[in-house]
Amino acid sequence: WSGTEYEACVAPGEDLVVLIKQTNPLGYSMSYSYSSCIEFGRKTLMKVIKEQGTLTQRKDPHSGQMVDIVVYSMKHSGGICYLYENNTANRTLDETVDFKIDGLEIVGQDDPQVHIILPPGQSKFVELKKSAQNWSIESSISYLVH
């Protein structure tokens, strides 16, 4: 509770009851607004991103040939996430992403630069959670495939 507003987070399987008690003997008036946000867990996000996300395939920067390394990206109600998958037998992705973010936080780190080394057969999940109602994101990417 903060002044005239409150914020609540209800985890799966939990209930929350908000009781407002009127204590003014002269009466009262009340108005309200409501907004909700469903935050998916990591496991659910990883499934949904492959079904509904945008797919980008990486090229070998030396040969220009597409390689079987893909990145799924998806905006959702809680932010934005990326799923990297290296489906090659013998290639490694070495990628650096410099994020310029406002109203988002990179889960698990404070640095706005994400460095990904992805060996064959591996995957990597990068999640940015919103920390404000409005958010923006820009990124610059550089990578090697070797």
Buried (B, 14 or more C-beta within 10 A) or exposed (E): EEEEEEEEEEEEEEEEEEEEEEEEEEEEEEEEEEEEEEBBEEEEBBEBBBEEBEEEEBEBEEEEEEBEBBBBBBEBEBBBBBBBBBEBEEBBBEBBBEBEBEBBBBEEEEEBEBEBEBEBEBEBBBBBBBEEEEBEBEBEBEBEBE
